[in-house]
Amino acid sequence: MSSGELLNIEPLELKFPFELKKQISCSLQLSNKTDAYVAFKVKTTNPKKYCVRPNTGIVMPRSTCDVMVTMQAQKETPPDMQCKDKFLLQSVKTVDGASPKDITPEMFNKEAGHVVEESKLRVVYVSPPQPPSPVPEGSEEGSSPRGSVSENGNANGSDFTQVVRGFTERPEAQDKLAEARALISRLTEEKNNAIEQNSKLRQELDLLKREDNKSRGVSYVIVVLIGLLGIIMGYLLKKT
């Protein structure tokens, strides 16, 4: 919590449970510590990435105001889940009874002699909460439950399963798994097509062999008939 002279800010870190292709929001609570009306303004180093509602406003004396910060859906996971974006919250006393429509940029201009209180806020990405692991079954009384650490300091099968599950549930792991499934599906389809083409080629080859055998049989019959005709003609010539 930031404890300035005008406002208390909770929290000082904007924590977003990072998930790909999903809008994520977190809230700030501003508490007015004074008996005066306090105007505030929220700035960010990456205005296209975030939506702040309200980004300006009035906190009445001894009251609170909630600010919602929404991060637009992201297409890529940042390296090491680190974020360099920052926010700056400026606050300044204003006249009693002021409303948000009375706020002007000039109010937060230090060069004009205004006393402006500033608080810097960091952006932190955190992994989304994982679903609870199933309760181990059949643990005998007096024996160590499944998923405990073995005597040599290594985790057993249940811990390993949880680690694998946690890894596969990460967005980048899910993308890789989807790519692998698509590749397997494409290779399977190509294999089936190759088998089908091979079968068609075999059928065509068998048909050509049968046609070739038929043509050879016809040629042999013609040769035999010609031979017989020659014998008959020779016999007739001898008689004459």
ZISULDA-V386094 format. One record per pair of residues at least 12 apart in sequence whose C-alpha atoms are under 6 Angstrom apart, sorted by sequence separation. I is the first residue (numbers start at 1). J is the second residue. D is the distance in Angstrom with one decimal. If there is no record, write none. Layout:
BEGIN
i->I j->J d->D
i->I j->J d->D
END
This chain:
BEGIN
i->147 j->159 d->5.1
i->42 j->55 d->5.1
i->54 j->67 d->5.9
i->41 j->55 d->5.7
i->53 j->67 d->5.8
i->41 j->56 d->4.4
i->53 j->68 d->5.3
i->40 j->56 d->5.5
i->52 j->68 d->5.9
i->40 j->57 d->5.5
i->52 j->69 d->4.6
i->10 j->28 d->5.7
i->39 j->57 d->5.7
i->51 j->69 d->5.8
i->10 j->29 d->5.3
i->39 j->58 d->4.5
i->51 j->70 d->5.1
i->9 j->29 d->5.9
i->38 j->58 d->5.6
i->50 j->70 d->5.6
i->9 j->30 d->4.9
i->38 j->59 d->5.2
i->50 j->71 d->4.6
i->8 j->30 d->5.7
i->49 j->71 d->6.0
i->8 j->31 d->5.0
i->37 j->60 d->4.9
i->49 j->72 d->5.6
i->7 j->31 d->5.3
i->37 j->61 d->5.5
i->92 j->116 d->5.0
i->7 j->32 d->4.8
i->36 j->61 d->5.2
i->91 j->116 d->5.8
i->6 j->32 d->6.0
i->7 j->33 d->5.8
i->35 j->61 d->4.6
i->91 j->117 d->5.1
i->6 j->33 d->5.6
i->34 j->61 d->5.7
i->90 j->117 d->5.6
i->90 j->118 d->4.5
i->32 j->61 d->5.8
i->33 j->62 d->5.5
i->89 j->118 d->5.7
i->32 j->62 d->5.0
i->89 j->119 d->5.2
i->32 j->63 d->5.5
i->88 j->119 d->5.8
i->31 j->63 d->5.9
i->88 j->120 d->4.7
i->31 j->64 d->4.3
i->87 j->120 d->5.8
i->30 j->64 d->5.4
i->87 j->121 d->4.9
i->30 j->65 d->5.1
i->86 j->121 d->5.8
i->29 j->65 d->5.8
i->86 j->122 d->5.0
i->29 j->66 d->4.6
i->86 j->123 d->6.0
i->28 j->66 d->5.6
i->85 j->123 d->5.9
i->28 j->67 d->5.0
i->27 j->67 d->5.5
i->45 j->85 d->5.9
i->27 j->68 d->4.5
i->45 j->86 d->5.7
i->27 j->69 d->5.9
i->44 j->86 d->5.8
i->58 j->100 d->5.8
i->26 j->69 d->5.5
i->44 j->87 d->4.3
i->57 j->100 d->4.9
i->25 j->69 d->5.5
i->43 j->87 d->5.6
i->25 j->70 d->4.2
i->43 j->88 d->5.1
i->24 j->70 d->5.6
i->42 j->88 d->5.8
i->24 j->71 d->5.3
i->42 j->89 d->4.6
i->23 j->71 d->5.7
i->41 j->89 d->5.8
i->23 j->72 d->4.9
i->41 j->90 d->5.2
i->23 j->73 d->4.5
i->40 j->90 d->5.5
i->22 j->73 d->4.4
i->40 j->91 d->4.2
i->21 j->73 d->4.6
i->39 j->91 d->5.5
i->21 j->74 d->5.1
i->39 j->92 d->5.4
i->20 j->74 d->5.5
i->21 j->75 d->5.6
i->38 j->92 d->5.6
i->20 j->75 d->5.9
i->38 j->93 d->4.5
i->37 j->93 d->5.9
i->38 j->94 d->5.7
i->37 j->94 d->5.5
i->37 j->96 d->5.6
i->18 j->125 d->5.7
i->13 j->121 d->5.6
i->17 j->125 d->6.0
i->18 j->126 d->5.9
i->12 j->121 d->5.1
i->13 j->122 d->4.9
i->14 j->123 d->4.8
i->15 j->124 d->4.8
i->16 j->125 d->5.0
i->17 j->126 d->4.8
i->18 j->127 d->5.9
i->13 j->123 d->5.8
i->14 j->124 d->5.9
i->15 j->125 d->5.8
i->16 j->126 d->6.0
i->17 j->127 d->5.4
i->17 j->128 d->4.7
END
